[in-house]
Amino acid sequence: MKKLFKLIERSVVKINNWKHVPNSKRKLLYICPHVYKGRTIEILDGTMIKNGDVVAEMHIDNLKVDQLENDYRKLFRRLKEELQALSNLIINEKEFEEIKAYHGTTLLYPLAKKQGFTIVEMDKGPKKYFLILWENILRIVFKKDKKIRDRLRTPKECWISKGQLLQKYIGT
């Protein structure tokens, strides 16, 4: 079963043309800039994300998380390293200047919250229900302790502004 999901993961990455953070050592995060379409979201620092803003979606590389053997302390440290690399990229690469904020949808939102992200409930609809199913399937497939099967969890959107990233991670 795990082999099937690894194949699906690689296919999704290729189809969506996701790229790892270019200057990252660990290659834990994919980023995908796009034009935002959705309801207005206010990030903790007051940044307002509106229809038409340029944002970048982040995706965790599930194959790298699997290599960490679901050690959340390691994952927390690696996520911090990725965000530091992303901050340096924002400063040094012109193509990232116009990106207003970064976001992702994950079951790991408690880790994201500790890194300064604003946590937002997902809107109801087919996308939400698909992501609940998908994220929980991934959690079960990549879980190390196969005996434990807990209830379905709901992923949440995690947002951080460019300003917050730079303030928190530059020079750290």
N, C-alpha and C positions, 0 to 999 in steps of 0.2 A: 504494500500500500504506500509506503514512504517513497519508493522509487517512482510511482505514478505521480505523486504530488511534487516531487523534485522536477520531473519532466514538465508538468503543468507550470510550475514556477518559472522555469527557464523559458518556456513558450510565451508566457504572459509578459515577461521582461522584454523579450525580442519583439513581440507584436506591438507593444506600447512604446518601444524605443527608449526605455528607461536607461539612464546612465548613472553610474556611481559618482559620488562627489569626486571630481577630477583630481584634487590634490590630497585625497584621503589615503592613509596607509592601510587602513583596515577594510575599506570598501564594504561597509555595513549598510549605508544608506544609498538609495537611488533617489535622484531628483528629476522632476519633470515640470518645467515651466509651462504655464498655460494662462489663458484669460479666464478669470473667475466669473461664473454664472451661478447666482444663488442669492439668498437673502443676505442682508447686511449683517456683518458680524463685527462686534467690538472686541478688540484684543485688550488684555489687561493694561497695557500702556496707553490706551485711548485710541490707538490706530483703528480706523474704520475700514473694513474691507467691503467693497461694493461691487455690483455688476460692472464688468469691464476692467477691473484692476488686474494687473499682472501679478500672479502668485506662482508658487512652485509647490507641487505636491511631492511629498517624501514617502518613500516606501522602504520598509526594512527588508533587507535581503534575508529571507527565511532560511536559506541554506547556510548563511554565516551564523545565524542564531542557533541553528542546529549544531554547528561545530562548537559553540560555547556550552553545549550540554545544558541549556536553559539555566545557566548560572546567572541570576539576576544582578548580582554585584558586578560581575564581569561585563554584562550587557550594559549596565548603567555607566560604567567607566568608558566603554567603547562608544556609547551614544554621545557622551560628553566630548570625546576625541573627534567624533564625526562633526559635531556642531562647531567645534573650534576650527576644523578644516573648512567647513562651510563659511564661517565668518571670514576667514582669510581669503577665500574665493570671492566673497562679496566685495571686499576692498580691492582686490587685485585684478579682477576680470570684468571688463566693460559689459559683457552680456548679462551680468547679474545685477547691474545698477538699477534697472527699472523694476525688479521684483520687490513688491511691497511687503509680502509675508510668505511664510512657509507653513504647510499644513500636511496632516496625514490622518488616517483613520486607523485606530488600533485598539486592541484589548489591553495593551501595555500603557494606557493613558496615565496610570499612577507614576510610572517612570518619567513620562513626558512632563507631567505636572511638576515634578521635582527639578526638572531642567528649565522651568520657567514658562512652559506652554500654557495657553488658555485652553481649558477643556470645555467643549460644547457638545450638547446632545445632538444626535443626528436627527434630521427631519424624517418623519414617517414616510414610508413609500417602499417600492420594490427594491431600490438600492440598499436601503437600511436592512431589509430582511435578507437580501442576498449576502451582505457583508457579515451579518450576525452568523449566518450559516457557514460561510467561507472561513471566517476567522476562527470559529470554534472547531471546524474540521481540521484546520492547520494546527490548532492547539493540541488536539487529540492525537493527530498523526505524529507530530514532532515531540510529544511529551515523553520524557524518559521513564517515568513510573507509570507503566501501562495499567496498573491495578486501579489507579485513581481516575474516576470519571465523575466530575461534578457537573452541575447544571450549566445550561447555555448562558454565556455572558454576552453583554451588549458592548460592542466597540463604541468609541467616542471620537469625535473630531478633536484634533489637537492643533492649535494655531500659535505661531510666534512671529512677531513682526521683525523686519530687517533691523530696526533700531534695537530691539531687545537682544537679538542675536549678537550684534556688534558690541553692545554694552556689556553683556554677560561673558562673552567668549574671546574677545580680542585681547591678546597679551596674556592669556591664562595658560 
